[in-house]
Every structure is written in structure tokens, then in C-alpha cells.
Amino acid sequence: MMNKNNKMESGFRIKNLFLLESNFKRLNAVQFEGDMPELKIETEVGVQDKVIAVVETVTVTKKYNDIEQFSFLVKMIGFFECIGESSLIDYDDFGSVNGAAIIFPYIREHITNLSLKAGLNPIVLPPVNFTGNRRK
């Protein structure tokens, strides 16, 4: 939120975003028939002082007749910093929902580019709603 002087009162800003891991493999002759690729997303959140670290791992695997045709594993970490003071801010909740949602488009883009470079049809992951990640 901005106050009258266009200064941030409270909220979060991203400090850094890093690619931690990127693995890809495919068969020489990929079979595209059958089910859609399987998508798996894992999110880990760590909080220290006012910095939230969010590690997001996305795995995409395509099988045909129980034979893995191709797979991607991409892991990124984002560091978010709390600006200002607010007793309503739950850092774990921010990381698991908002932080994950901020990082995901970068992973989507990376997987799409890898799929094109690998000679596959473009793999464009659907947007994901991370509100189901809320900490209970």
C-alpha cells in the first residue's frame, strides 16, 4: 500500500530470485499420445527475521504405456522482505500462497523454453491458484 507520499507503508517486496536446479530428459522418439503430462508442485517456506524464503519445485512427467517419455524438474528460490509493520501479516501464509504464486510464472517460462529447445511441442503449464497452500 502506498501512502500520500508514494512510500510503501507495509507489504512485501522480492529481494532475489534464483534458479536452484533444472533437470530435463527425454526419449529420442517421444510418444505424445495418451494422458496429459503429470504436474507436481512442492513449496517450502522458511522465515528468518523479516525475510521469507520460498523454495518451489515443479516436476512435469509424461508417460506412455508406463514408459517415461520426458520429464522436467525445476527448483527456484525467492527471497521476500517485509516492509513496514503489521500484526496481520502471517509470513508463512504469505510465502506459501503469494510467494509461490510470484515464483511460479518464472518456472512456467523456463519449462516452456526448455520444451521448445528440446524439440517438443511447447509445454505451457496452466496458471495455478495457490490459496489451497494456506497454512492451517
N, CA, C and O atoms as a GROMACS GRO file, in nm:
protein
  544
    1MET      N    1   0.083  -0.119   0.000
    1MET     CA    2   0.000   0.000   0.000
    1MET      C    3   0.087   0.124   0.000
    1MET      O    4   0.190   0.130   0.068
    2MET      N    5   0.045   0.222  -0.076
    2MET     CA    6   0.118   0.349  -0.082
    2MET      C    7   0.047   0.452   0.004
    2MET      O    8  -0.076   0.458   0.008
    3ASN      N    9   0.126   0.533   0.074
    3ASN     CA   10   0.065   0.642   0.148
    3ASN      C   11   0.062   0.765   0.058
    3ASN      O   12   0.090   0.755  -0.061
    4LYS      N   13   0.029   0.880   0.114
    4LYS     CA   14   0.014   1.002   0.034
    4LYS      C   15   0.145   1.045  -0.031
    4LYS      O   16   0.143   1.116  -0.132
    5ASN      N   17   0.258   1.004   0.025
    5ASN     CA   18   0.388   1.042  -0.029
    5ASN      C   19   0.446   0.935  -0.122
    5ASN      O   20   0.566   0.936  -0.150
    6ASN      N   21   0.362   0.844  -0.168
    6ASN     CA   22   0.402   0.736  -0.257
    6ASN      C   23   0.510   0.647  -0.196
    6ASN      O   24   0.597   0.597  -0.268
    7LYS      N   25   0.507   0.628  -0.066
    7LYS     CA   26   0.600   0.540   0.001
    7LYS      C   27   0.525   0.418   0.052
    7LYS      O   28   0.410   0.428   0.096
    8MET      N   29   0.592   0.304   0.045
    8MET     CA   30   0.532   0.179   0.089
    8MET      C   31   0.514   0.182   0.240
    8MET      O   32   0.610   0.207   0.314
    9GLU      N   33   0.390   0.158   0.288
    9GLU     CA   34   0.362   0.155   0.431
    9GLU      C   35   0.390   0.017   0.488
    9GLU      O   36   0.465   0.005   0.585
   10SER      N   37   0.332  -0.085   0.430
   10SER     CA   38   0.360  -0.222   0.471
   10SER      C   39   0.330  -0.314   0.355
   10SER      O   40   0.246  -0.285   0.270
   11GLY      N   41   0.399  -0.425   0.354
   11GLY     CA   42   0.382  -0.521   0.246
   11GLY      C   43   0.509  -0.600   0.228
   11GLY      O   44   0.590  -0.610   0.320
   12PHE      N   45   0.527  -0.656   0.108
   12PHE     CA   46   0.643  -0.739   0.079
   12PHE      C   47   0.703  -0.696  -0.053
   12PHE      O   48   0.634  -0.643  -0.141
   13ARG      N   49   0.833  -0.719  -0.065
   13ARG     CA   50   0.899  -0.698  -0.194
   13ARG      C   51   0.995  -0.815  -0.214
   13ARG      O   52   1.048  -0.871  -0.119
   14ILE      N   53   1.015  -0.849  -0.339
   14ILE     CA   54   1.105  -0.958  -0.370
   14ILE      C   55   1.248  -0.904  -0.371
   14ILE      O   56   1.278  -0.803  -0.436
   15LYS      N   57   1.335  -0.972  -0.297
   15LYS     CA   58   1.476  -0.932  -0.291
   15LYS      C   59   1.557  -1.002  -0.398
   15LYS      O   60   1.635  -0.938  -0.469
   16ASN      N   61   1.540  -1.133  -0.411
   16ASN     CA   62   1.616  -1.213  -0.507
   16ASN      C   63   1.533  -1.333  -0.551
   16ASN      O   64   1.445  -1.380  -0.479
   17LEU      N   65   1.564  -1.380  -0.670
   17LEU     CA   66   1.502  -1.499  -0.724
   17LEU      C   67   1.612  -1.577  -0.796
   17LEU      O   68   1.676  -1.524  -0.887
   18PHE      N   69   1.633  -1.704  -0.756
   18PHE     CA   70   1.741  -1.783  -0.813
   18PHE      C   71   1.689  -1.918  -0.862
   18PHE      O   72   1.601  -1.978  -0.802
   19LEU      N   73   1.747  -1.963  -0.972
   19LEU     CA   74   1.724  -2.098  -1.020
   19LEU      C   75   1.821  -2.188  -0.944
   19LEU      O   76   1.942  -2.172  -0.954
   20LEU      N   77   1.767  -2.284  -0.868
   20LEU     CA   78   1.850  -2.375  -0.790
   20LEU      C   79   1.881  -2.504  -0.865
   20LEU      O   80   1.991  -2.558  -0.853
   21GLU      N   81   1.784  -2.552  -0.943
   21GLU     CA   82   1.802  -2.679  -1.011
   21GLU      C   83   1.715  -2.682  -1.135
   21GLU      O   84   1.602  -2.632  -1.135
   22SER      N   85   1.769  -2.742  -1.241
   22SER     CA   86   1.693  -2.759  -1.365
   22SER      C   87   1.739  -2.889  -1.430
   22SER      O   88   1.852  -2.899  -1.478
   23ASN      N   89   1.650  -2.987  -1.431
   23ASN     CA   90   1.680  -3.118  -1.491
   23ASN      C   91   1.578  -3.147  -1.599
   23ASN      O   92   1.459  -3.122  -1.582
   24PHE      N   93   1.626  -3.202  -1.709
   24PHE     CA   94   1.537  -3.239  -1.819
   24PHE      C   95   1.591  -3.367  -1.883
   24PHE      O   96   1.711  -3.385  -1.898
   25LYS      N   97   1.498  -3.454  -1.920
   25LYS     CA   98   1.536  -3.570  -2.001
   25LYS      C   99   1.419  -3.609  -2.089
   25LYS      O  100   1.302  -3.586  -2.056
   26ARG      N  101   1.454  -3.670  -2.202
   26ARG     CA  102   1.352  -3.715  -2.296
   26ARG      C  103   1.403  -3.837  -2.370
   26ARG      O  104   1.524  -3.860  -2.379
   27LEU      N  105   1.309  -3.914  -2.424
   27LEU     CA  106   1.345  -4.022  -2.514
   27LEU      C  107   1.376  -3.965  -2.650
   27LEU      O  108   1.337  -3.853  -2.682
   28ASN      N  109   1.445  -4.043  -2.731
   28ASN     CA  110   1.477  -3.999  -2.866
   28ASN      C  111   1.350  -3.982  -2.949
   28ASN      O  112   1.335  -3.885  -3.022
   29ALA      N  113   1.259  -4.078  -2.937
   29ALA     CA  114   1.132  -4.075  -3.011
   29ALA      C  115   1.018  -4.068  -2.910
   29ALA      O  116   0.970  -4.171  -2.862
   30VAL      N  117   0.974  -3.949  -2.880
   30VAL     CA  118   0.870  -3.927  -2.780
   30VAL      C  119   0.733  -3.959  -2.839
   30VAL      O  120   0.701  -3.917  -2.950
   31GLN      N  121   0.653  -4.034  -2.762
   31GLN     CA  122   0.514  -4.062  -2.798
   31GLN      C  123   0.426  -3.961  -2.725
   31GLN      O  124   0.427  -3.954  -2.602
   32PHE      N  125   0.351  -3.884  -2.800
   32PHE     CA  126   0.268  -3.779  -2.740
   32PHE      C  127   0.125  -3.825  -2.712
   32PHE      O  128   0.048  -3.752  -2.649
   33GLU      N  129   0.088  -3.943  -2.758
   33GLU     CA  130  -0.046  -3.993  -2.736
   33GLU      C  131  -0.067  -4.021  -2.587
   33GLU      O  132   0.028  -4.025  -2.509
   34GLY      N  133  -0.192  -4.039  -2.551
   34GLY     CA  134  -0.223  -4.077  -2.414
   34GLY      C  135  -0.254  -3.958  -2.325
   34GLY      O  136  -0.294  -3.851  -2.372
   35ASP      N  137  -0.233  -3.979  -2.198
   35ASP     CA  138  -0.268  -3.879  -2.097
   35ASP      C  139  -0.182  -3.754  -2.108
   35ASP      O  140  -0.074  -3.754  -2.167
   36MET      N  141  -0.234  -3.649  -2.047
   36MET     CA  142  -0.158  -3.524  -2.036
   36MET      C  143  -0.040  -3.546  -1.940
   36MET      O  144  -0.045  -3.636  -1.857
   37PRO      N  145   0.064  -3.465  -1.952
   37PRO     CA  146   0.175  -3.476  -1.858
   37PRO      C  147   0.126  -3.453  -1.714
   37PRO      O  148   0.034  -3.376  -1.690
   38GLU      N  149   0.191  -3.521  -1.620
   38GLU     CA  150   0.159  -3.506  -1.478
   38GLU      C  151   0.236  -3.388  -1.422
   38GLU      O  152   0.356  -3.373  -1.446
   39LEU      N  153   0.167  -3.304  -1.346
   39LEU     CA  154   0.226  -3.185  -1.285
   39LEU      C  155   0.227  -3.202  -1.134
   39LEU      O  156   0.126  -3.235  -1.074
   40LYS      N  157   0.343  -3.178  -1.073
   40LYS     CA  158   0.356  -3.186  -0.928
   40LYS      C  159   0.429  -3.059  -0.881
   40LYS      O  160   0.533  -3.022  -0.935
   41ILE      N  161   0.372  -2.994  -0.779
   41ILE     CA  162   0.429  -2.870  -0.726
   41ILE      C  163   0.450  -2.886  -0.576
   41ILE      O  164   0.359  -2.926  -0.504
   42GLU      N  165   0.570  -2.856  -0.530
   42GLU     CA  166   0.602  -2.859  -0.387
   42GLU      C  167   0.655  -2.722  -0.348
   42GLU      O  168   0.733  -2.661  -0.420
   43THR      N  169   0.610  -2.675  -0.232
   43THR     CA  170   0.652  -2.544  -0.182
   43THR      C  171   0.701  -2.559  -0.038
   43THR      O  172   0.635  -2.622   0.045
   44GLU      N  173   0.816  -2.500  -0.011
   44GLU     CA  174   0.871  -2.495   0.124
   44GLU      C  175   0.891  -2.348   0.161
   44GLU      O  176   0.937  -2.269   0.079
   45VAL      N  177   0.857  -2.313   0.284
   45VAL     CA  178   0.869  -2.175   0.330
   45VAL      C  179   0.955  -2.171   0.455
   45VAL      O  180   0.936  -2.250   0.548
   46GLY      N  181   1.049  -2.079   0.456
   46GLY     CA  182   1.132  -2.055   0.574
   46GLY      C  183   1.129  -1.907   0.607
   46GLY      O  184   1.131  -1.823   0.517
   47VAL      N  185   1.124  -1.876   0.735
   47VAL     CA  186   1.118  -1.736   0.778
   47VAL      C  187   1.231  -1.709   0.877
   47VAL      O  188   1.251  -1.785   0.972
   48GLN      N  189   1.304  -1.600   0.852
   48GLN     CA  190   1.406  -1.556   0.945
   48GLN      C  191   1.402  -1.404   0.949
   48GLN      O  192   1.419  -1.338   0.847
   49ASP      N  193   1.380  -1.352   1.068
   49ASP     CA  194   1.359  -1.208   1.086
   49ASP      C  195   1.244  -1.164   0.997
   49ASP      O  196   1.133  -1.215   1.011
   50LYS      N  197   1.268  -1.070   0.907
   50LYS     CA  198   1.162  -1.022   0.818
   50LYS      C  199   1.182  -1.072   0.675
   50LYS      O  200   1.129  -1.013   0.580
   51VAL      N  201   1.258  -1.180   0.659
   51VAL     CA  202   1.284  -1.235   0.525
   51VAL      C  203   1.217  -1.372   0.514
   51VAL      O  204   1.234  -1.459   0.599
   52ILE      N  205   1.140  -1.388   0.407
   52ILE     CA  206   1.070  -1.513   0.380
   52ILE      C  207   1.139  -1.578   0.260
   52ILE      O  208   1.149  -1.517   0.154
   53ALA      N  209   1.185  -1.700   0.278
   53ALA     CA  210   1.246  -1.777   0.169
   53ALA      C  211   1.144  -1.880   0.123
   53ALA      O  212   1.093  -1.959   0.202
   54VAL      N  213   1.116  -1.878  -0.006
   54VAL     CA  214   1.019  -1.972  -0.064
   54VAL      C  215   1.091  -2.056  -0.170
   54VAL      O  216   1.142  -2.003  -0.269
   55VAL      N  217   1.096  -2.187  -0.147
   55VAL     CA  218   1.152  -2.280  -0.243
   55VAL      C  219   1.037  -2.351  -0.312
   55VAL      O  220   0.952  -2.412  -0.246
   56GLU      N  221   1.034  -2.342  -0.443
   56GLU     CA  222   0.927  -2.404  -0.520
   56GLU      C  223   0.987  -2.502  -0.619
   56GLU      O  224   1.075  -2.466  -0.698
   57THR      N  225   0.937  -2.625  -0.615
   57THR     CA  226   0.985  -2.730  -0.705
   57THR      C  227   0.868  -2.776  -0.791
   57THR      O  228   0.763  -2.814  -0.739
   58VAL      N  229   0.888  -2.773  -0.922
   58VAL     CA  230   0.784  -2.817  -1.016
   58VAL      C  231   0.840  -2.934  -1.098
   58VAL      O  232   0.949  -2.925  -1.155
   59THR      N  233   0.764  -3.042  -1.101
   59THR     CA  234   0.801  -3.160  -1.178
   59THR      C  235   0.691  -3.187  -1.280
   59THR      O  236   0.573  -3.190  -1.246
   60VAL      N  237   0.731  -3.206  -1.405
   60VAL     CA  238   0.638  -3.241  -1.513
   60VAL      C  239   0.688  -3.371  -1.574
   60VAL      O  240   0.804  -3.381  -1.616
   61THR      N  241   0.601  -3.471  -1.578
   61THR     CA  242   0.639  -3.602  -1.631
   61THR      C  243   0.532  -3.650  -1.728
   61THR      O  244   0.412  -3.643  -1.699
   62LYS      N  245   0.576  -3.700  -1.842
   62LYS     CA  246   0.485  -3.756  -1.943
   62LYS      C  247   0.520  -3.903  -1.963
   62LYS      O  248   0.634  -3.936  -1.996
   63LYS      N  249   0.421  -3.990  -1.941
   63LYS     CA  250   0.440  -4.133  -1.961
   63LYS      C  251   0.347  -4.182  -2.071
   63LYS      O  252   0.238  -4.128  -2.091
   64TYR      N  253   0.392  -4.284  -2.141
   64TYR     CA  254   0.309  -4.351  -2.241
   64TYR      C  255   0.335  -4.501  -2.224
   64TYR      O  256   0.449  -4.546  -2.234
   65ASN      N  257   0.229  -4.578  -2.198
   65ASN     CA  258   0.241  -4.721  -2.169
   65ASN      C  259   0.344  -4.748  -2.059
   65ASN      O  260   0.428  -4.837  -2.070
   66ASP      N  261   0.336  -4.669  -1.953
   66ASP     CA  262   0.425  -4.680  -1.837
   66ASP      C  263   0.572  -4.652  -1.867
   66ASP      O  264   0.659  -4.684  -1.786
   67ILE      N  265   0.602  -4.595  -1.981
   67ILE     CA  266   0.740  -4.557  -2.015
   67ILE      C  267   0.748  -4.405  -2.013
   67ILE      O  268   0.672  -4.336  -2.081
   68GLU      N  269   0.841  -4.355  -1.932
   68GLU     CA  270   0.857  -4.209  -1.921
   68GLU      C  271   0.911  -4.155  -2.054
   68GLU      O  272   1.018  -4.194  -2.100
   69GLN      N  273   0.834  -4.063  -2.113
   69GLN     CA  274   0.871  -4.004  -2.242
   69GLN      C  275   0.962  -3.881  -2.222
   69GLN      O  276   1.062  -3.864  -2.291
   70PHE      N  277   0.923  -3.798  -2.127
   70PHE     CA  278   1.007  -3.684  -2.091
   70PHE      C  279   0.973  -3.640  -1.950
   70PHE      O  280   0.867  -3.672  -1.896
   71SER      N  281   1.066  -3.567  -1.890
   71SER     CA  282   1.042  -3.512  -1.757
   71SER      C  283   1.123  -3.385  -1.737
   71SER      O  284   1.232  -3.368  -1.791
   72PHE      N  285   1.066  -3.296  -1.659
   72PHE     CA  286   1.129  -3.171  -1.619
   72PHE      C  287   1.125  -3.163  -1.468
   72PHE      O  288   1.027  -3.205  -1.406
   73LEU      N  289   1.230  -3.111  -1.408
   73LEU     CA  290   1.229  -3.075  -1.267
   73LEU      C  291   1.296  -2.939  -1.257
   73LEU      O  292   1.413  -2.924  -1.295
   74VAL      N  293   1.224  -2.842  -1.207
   74VAL     CA  294   1.276  -2.707  -1.193
   74VAL      C  295   1.253  -2.662  -1.049
   74VAL      O  296   1.142  -2.672  -0.997
   75LYS      N  297   1.359  -2.612  -0.987
   75LYS     CA  298   1.350  -2.564  -0.849
   75LYS      C  299   1.405  -2.421  -0.844
   75LYS      O  300   1.516  -2.394  -0.890
   76MET      N  301   1.325  -2.332  -0.788
   76MET     CA  302   1.366  -2.192  -0.771
   76MET      C  303   1.344  -2.150  -0.627
   76MET      O  304   1.260  -2.206  -0.556
   77ILE      N  305   1.421  -2.050  -0.585
   77ILE     CA  306   1.402  -1.991  -0.453
   77ILE      C  307   1.383  -1.841  -0.468
   77ILE      O  308   1.455  -1.776  -0.544
   78GLY      N  309   1.287  -1.790  -0.396
   78GLY     CA  310   1.263  -1.646  -0.392
   78GLY      C  311   1.276  -1.597  -0.249
   78GLY      O  312   1.228  -1.660  -0.155
   79PHE      N  313   1.341  -1.483  -0.234
   79PHE     CA  314   1.355  -1.420  -0.104
   79PHE      C  315   1.270  -1.293  -0.103
   79PHE      O  316   1.286  -1.205  -0.186
   80PHE      N  317   1.179  -1.287  -0.007
   80PHE     CA  318   1.087  -1.175   0.005
   80PHE      C  319   1.114  -1.104   0.137
   80PHE      O  320   1.142  -1.168   0.239
   81GLU      N  321   1.105  -0.973   0.134
   81GLU     CA  322   1.132  -0.892   0.252
   81GLU      C  323   1.006  -0.818   0.293
   81GLU      O  324   0.935  -0.761   0.209
   82CYS      N  325   0.977  -0.821   0.424
   82CYS     CA  326   0.862  -0.748   0.476
   82CYS      C  327   0.900  -0.601   0.490
   82CYS      O  328   1.005  -0.567   0.544
   83ILE      N  329   0.812  -0.516   0.441
   83ILE     CA  330   0.830  -0.372   0.450
   83ILE      C  331   0.728  -0.319   0.549
   83ILE      O  332   0.608  -0.347   0.535
   84GLY      N  333   0.771  -0.245   0.648
   84GLY     CA  334   0.678  -0.187   0.745
   84GLY      C  335   0.638  -0.288   0.850
   84GLY      O  336   0.692  -0.398   0.857
   85GLU      N  337   0.542  -0.249   0.930
   85GLU     CA  338   0.495  -0.333   1.041
   85GLU      C  339   0.345  -0.358   1.026
   85GLU      O  340   0.268  -0.267   0.994
   86SER      N  341   0.306  -0.481   1.050
   86SER     CA  342   0.164  -0.514   1.051
   86SER      C  343   0.146  -0.641   1.133
   86SER      O  344   0.212  -0.741   1.108
   87SER      N  345   0.059  -0.636   1.228
   87SER     CA  346   0.032  -0.754   1.310
   87SER      C  347  -0.056  -0.854   1.237
   87SER      O  348  -0.074  -0.966   1.283
   88LEU      N  349  -0.110  -0.814   1.122
   88LEU     CA  350  -0.199  -0.903   1.047
   88LEU      C  351  -0.123  -0.992   0.949
   88LEU      O  352  -0.183  -1.082   0.889
   89ILE      N  353   0.007  -0.970   0.933
   89ILE     CA  354   0.084  -1.044   0.834
   89ILE      C  355   0.129  -1.178   0.890
   89ILE      O  356   0.197  -1.183   0.993
   90ASP      N  357   0.092  -1.285   0.824
   90ASP     CA  358   0.139  -1.419   0.857
   90ASP      C  359   0.244  -1.453   0.752
   90ASP      O  360   0.210  -1.477   0.636
   91TYR      N  361   0.370  -1.456   0.791
   91TYR     CA  362   0.480  -1.475   0.695
   91TYR      C  363   0.473  -1.610   0.626
   91TYR      O  364   0.497  -1.619   0.505
   92ASP      N  365   0.440  -1.716   0.701
   92ASP     CA  366   0.428  -1.849   0.639
   92ASP      C  367   0.316  -1.851   0.536
   92ASP      O  368   0.331  -1.909   0.428
   93ASP      N  369   0.204  -1.788   0.569
   93ASP     CA  370   0.090  -1.783   0.477
   93ASP      C  371   0.128  -1.704   0.352
   93ASP      O  372   0.097  -1.746   0.240
   94PHE      N  373   0.196  -1.590   0.370
   94PHE     CA  374   0.239  -1.512   0.254
   94PHE      C  375   0.329  -1.596   0.164
   94PHE      O  376   0.310  -1.599   0.042
   95GLY      N  377   0.426  -1.665   0.223
   95GLY     CA  378   0.520  -1.744   0.144
   95GLY      C  379   0.454  -1.858   0.069
   95GLY      O  380   0.483  -1.880  -0.049
   96SER      N  381   0.364  -1.930   0.136
   96SER     CA  382   0.303  -2.047   0.074
   96SER      C  383   0.199  -2.010  -0.032
   96SER      O  384   0.172  -2.090  -0.121
   97VAL      N  385   0.141  -1.892  -0.023
   97VAL     CA  386   0.039  -1.851  -0.121
   97VAL      C  387   0.097  -1.747  -0.217
   97VAL      O  388   0.116  -1.776  -0.335
   98ASN      N  389   0.124  -1.629  -0.169
   98ASN     CA  390   0.168  -1.520  -0.257
   98ASN      C  391   0.309  -1.543  -0.312
   98ASN      O  392   0.334  -1.525  -0.432
   99GLY      N  393   0.401  -1.584  -0.224
   99GLY     CA  394   0.537  -1.609  -0.270
   99GLY      C  395   0.541  -1.716  -0.378
   99GLY      O  396   0.608  -1.701  -0.480
  100ALA      N  397   0.470  -1.826  -0.354
  100ALA     CA  398   0.464  -1.935  -0.453
  100ALA      C  399   0.402  -1.886  -0.584
  100ALA      O  400   0.448  -1.924  -0.692
  101ALA      N  401   0.299  -1.804  -0.575
  101ALA     CA  402   0.232  -1.753  -0.695
  101ALA      C  403   0.323  -1.657  -0.774
  101ALA      O  404   0.313  -1.649  -0.896
  102ILE      N  405   0.410  -1.586  -0.705
  102ILE     CA  406   0.503  -1.494  -0.772
  102ILE      C  407   0.612  -1.572  -0.844
  102ILE      O  408   0.652  -1.535  -0.954
  103ILE      N  409   0.661  -1.680  -0.784
  103ILE     CA  410   0.770  -1.759  -0.842
  103ILE      C  411   0.722  -1.844  -0.960
  103ILE      O  412   0.796  -1.862  -1.057
  104PHE      N  413   0.601  -1.897  -0.952
  104PHE     CA  414   0.552  -1.994  -1.050
  104PHE      C  415   0.562  -1.948  -1.196
  104PHE      O  416   0.602  -2.029  -1.279
  105PRO      N  417   0.529  -1.825  -1.233
  105PRO     CA  418   0.542  -1.786  -1.374
  105PRO      C  419   0.684  -1.795  -1.429
  105PRO      O  420   0.703  -1.820  -1.548
  106TYR      N  421   0.784  -1.775  -1.344
  106TYR     CA  422   0.923  -1.789  -1.388
  106TYR      C  423   0.954  -1.935  -1.419
  106TYR      O  424   1.025  -1.965  -1.515
  107ILE      N  425   0.901  -2.025  -1.339
  107ILE     CA  426   0.920  -2.168  -1.363
  107ILE      C  427   0.844  -2.210  -1.489
  107ILE      O  428   0.896  -2.288  -1.570
  108ARG      N  429   0.723  -2.159  -1.506
  108ARG     CA  430   0.644  -2.190  -1.627
  108ARG      C  431   0.722  -2.150  -1.752
  108ARG      O  432   0.730  -2.226  -1.848
  109GLU      N  433   0.778  -2.030  -1.749
  109GLU     CA  434   0.853  -1.979  -1.864
  109GLU      C  435   0.976  -2.066  -1.891
  109GLU      O  436   1.006  -2.096  -2.007
  110HIS      N  437   1.045  -2.107  -1.787
  110HIS     CA  438   1.164  -2.190  -1.802
  110HIS      C  439   1.129  -2.324  -1.866
  110HIS      O  440   1.198  -2.371  -1.956
  111ILE      N  441   1.022  -2.386  -1.820
  111ILE     CA  442   0.980  -2.515  -1.874
  111ILE      C  443   0.935  -2.501  -2.020
  111ILE      O  444   0.965  -2.587  -2.103
  112THR      N  445   0.864  -2.394  -2.052
  112THR     CA  446   0.822  -2.372  -2.191
  112THR      C  447   0.944  -2.359  -2.282
  112THR      O  448   0.948  -2.420  -2.388
  113ASN      N  449   1.042  -2.279  -2.240
  113ASN     CA  450   1.162  -2.262  -2.322
  113ASN      C  451   1.241  -2.392  -2.336
  113ASN      O  452   1.289  -2.424  -2.445
  114LEU      N  453   1.254  -2.468  -2.228
  114LEU     CA  454   1.324  -2.596  -2.237
  114LEU      C  455   1.253  -2.692  -2.332
  114LEU      O  456   1.318  -2.760  -2.411
  115SER      N  457   1.120  -2.695  -2.326
  115SER     CA  458   1.046  -2.786  -2.413
  115SER      C  459   1.068  -2.751  -2.560
  115SER      O  460   1.080  -2.840  -2.644
  116LEU      N  461   1.072  -2.624  -2.591
  116LEU     CA  462   1.095  -2.582  -2.730
  116LEU      C  463   1.236  -2.616  -2.775
  116LEU      O  464   1.256  -2.663  -2.887
  117LYS      N  465   1.334  -2.593  -2.688
  117LYS     CA  466   1.474  -2.625  -2.722
  117LYS      C  467   1.494  -2.775  -2.737
  117LYS      O  468   1.584  -2.819  -2.808
  118ALA      N  469   1.410  -2.855  -2.670
  118ALA     CA  470   1.421  -3.000  -2.676
  118ALA      C  471   1.347  -3.058  -2.796
  118ALA      O  472   1.347  -3.180  -2.815
  119GLY      N  473   1.284  -2.974  -2.876
  119GLY     CA  474   1.213  -3.023  -2.994
  119GLY      C  475   1.076  -3.082  -2.962
  119GLY      O  476   1.018  -3.152  -3.045
  120LEU      N  477   1.026  -3.053  -2.844
  120LEU     CA  478   0.892  -3.097  -2.806
  120LEU      C  479   0.791  -2.990  -2.846
  120LEU      O  480   0.829  -2.877  -2.878
  121ASN      N  481   0.664  -3.026  -2.843
  121ASN     CA  482   0.563  -2.922  -2.852
  121ASN      C  483   0.579  -2.834  -2.729
  121ASN      O  484   0.622  -2.883  -2.625
  122PRO      N  485   0.546  -2.706  -2.738
  122PRO     CA  486   0.564  -2.621  -2.620
  122PRO      C  487   0.482  -2.671  -2.502
  122PRO      O  488   0.362  -2.694  -2.514
  123ILE      N  489   0.547  -2.687  -2.390
  123ILE     CA  490   0.480  -2.724  -2.265
  123ILE      C  491   0.447  -2.594  -2.194
  123ILE      O  492   0.536  -2.527  -2.140
  124VAL      N  493   0.320  -2.558  -2.193
  124VAL     CA  494   0.276  -2.436  -2.127
  124VAL      C  495   0.187  -2.479  -2.010
  124VAL      O  496   0.074  -2.523  -2.029
  125LEU      N  497   0.243  -2.466  -1.889
  125LEU     CA  498   0.168  -2.507  -1.770
  125LEU      C  499   0.054  -2.411  -1.744
  125LEU      O  500   0.067  -2.291  -1.768
  126PRO      N  501  -0.057  -2.462  -1.696
  126PRO     CA  502  -0.170  -2.373  -1.665
  126PRO      C  503  -0.139  -2.290  -1.541
  126PRO      O  504  -0.057  -2.329  -1.459
  127PRO      N  505  -0.203  -2.175  -1.528
  127PRO     CA  506  -0.188  -2.099  -1.404
  127PRO      C  507  -0.237  -2.183  -1.286
  127PRO      O  508  -0.324  -2.269  -1.302
  128VAL      N  509  -0.181  -2.157  -1.170
  128VAL     CA  510  -0.215  -2.234  -1.050
  128VAL      C  511  -0.263  -2.139  -0.942
  128VAL      O  512  -0.203  -2.033  -0.922
  129ASN      N  513  -0.369  -2.175  -0.873
  129ASN     CA  514  -0.418  -2.099  -0.759
  129ASN      C  515  -0.357  -2.160  -0.633
  129ASN      O  516  -0.387  -2.274  -0.598
  130PHE      N  517  -0.272  -2.086  -0.566
  130PHE     CA  518  -0.200  -2.136  -0.451
  130PHE      C  519  -0.273  -2.114  -0.319
  130PHE      O  520  -0.216  -2.140  -0.213
  131THR      N  521  -0.399  -2.068  -0.322
  131THR     CA  522  -0.470  -2.045  -0.197
  131THR      C  523  -0.493  -2.174  -0.118
  131THR      O  524  -0.514  -2.170   0.003
  132GLY      N  525  -0.488  -2.288  -0.186
  132GLY     CA  526  -0.500  -2.416  -0.117
  132GLY      C  527  -0.378  -2.448  -0.032
  132GLY      O  528  -0.380  -2.541   0.048
  133ASN      N  529  -0.270  -2.370  -0.049
  133ASN     CA  530  -0.147  -2.390   0.030
  133ASN      C  531  -0.152  -2.319   0.164
  133ASN      O  532  -0.057  -2.330   0.243
  134ARG      N  533  -0.259  -2.247   0.193
  134ARG     CA  534  -0.265  -2.172   0.318
  134ARG      C  535  -0.233  -2.263   0.436
  134ARG      O  536  -0.280  -2.376   0.444
  135ARG      N  537  -0.153  -2.210   0.528
  135ARG     CA  538  -0.117  -2.284   0.649
  135ARG      C  539  -0.236  -2.286   0.743
  135ARG      O  540  -0.304  -2.184   0.761
  136LYS      N  541  -0.262  -2.397   0.800
  136LYS     CA  542  -0.377  -2.411   0.889
  136LYS      C  543  -0.341  -2.377   1.031
  136LYS      O  544  -0.426  -2.384   1.120
   0.00000   0.00000   0.00000
